[in-house]
Amino acid sequence: MLEALALDYPCDFPVKILGHTRAGFAQSVLAVVRRHAPDFDGSTMAMKTSKRGKYLSLTCVIRATSREQLDSLYQELCDHPMVVMVL
């Protein structure tokens, strides 16, 4: 999971999610993020397509409230079939 982070909670925490460019990817990721950070504003999600268009990178800056919240979010994202990598 996450390496030991010296964070003071609550704090703004960026989560970058990479997946193949396909319909429903951003919406699926947004649903997962909102389960763990219900106050996340989906309109702030940054999206960037790879140079050749094969991958889509999403960046969500959430208001992290605990290490447990981040661990749960990362685990669910990593287990998602549409997600290739989570940073």
N, C-alpha and C positions, 0 to 999 in steps of 0.2 A: 504494500500500500504506500502511503506517503512516508517519506523519510521524516525523521524528527524535525519538526518545524517549531521555531521559537516565535509563536504568534500570540499577540494579545487579542483575545476575543471580546466583543465582536470586531470584525475587520472586513474590509473589502478584499476578496480573494478571486483572482482570475482562474478560470478552468478552461483549457483548450481541448476540444474534442475533434478528432479527425475521423472521417468516414468516406466511403465511396459516394460520389455524386449520384444521388437517385431520389426519386420522389418520396417525400415523407420523412427524410432523414432529419431535417431541422425541427420538424414538428415533434418527432419522437424524442429527440434530445431535449427539447423544451419541456415536454411532459415529465421527463425524468428529473430535470433540474428543478422544476416547480414542486415536485414531490418532496424534495429535500430542502428547498429554499422557496417557500410559498410566496414570499414577497418579491421574487425576481421579476423584473419588468422585461418581458420577451422582446420589446421593441429595442432594447439595448444590446441584444445579441449581435455580435459582429460576425459576418460571413465572408469567407474568402475562398475562391476556387483555385485549385492548383493550375500551374502554367498550361498543362494539357487538358485540364477539365476533368480528370479522373477522380480527384478527391475534393472534398469540401471540408474546410476548417471552420469550426464555430468557436467563438470565444464568449464565455459568459462570466461576467464579474458578479459574483454573489456576495451577499452579506453573510459571512461565515460566523456562526455562533459557538461552534465547538469543534474539537478534533473528531469527535464521533460523527458529527454531521458530515464533515468532509470525507471521512473514511467510507461512510455509507453511500454518499453520492458517487465517489470514485468507483466503489465496488459495483454499484448498479450500472454505471456507464460502461465499465470494462466488460461486464457480462452481457451487455446489449449486443444482439447479433449484427446490427448495422454499424457499430463503432469499431474502428480499426485501432485507435490509440487515444489515450487520455493523458494530457500533461497538466 
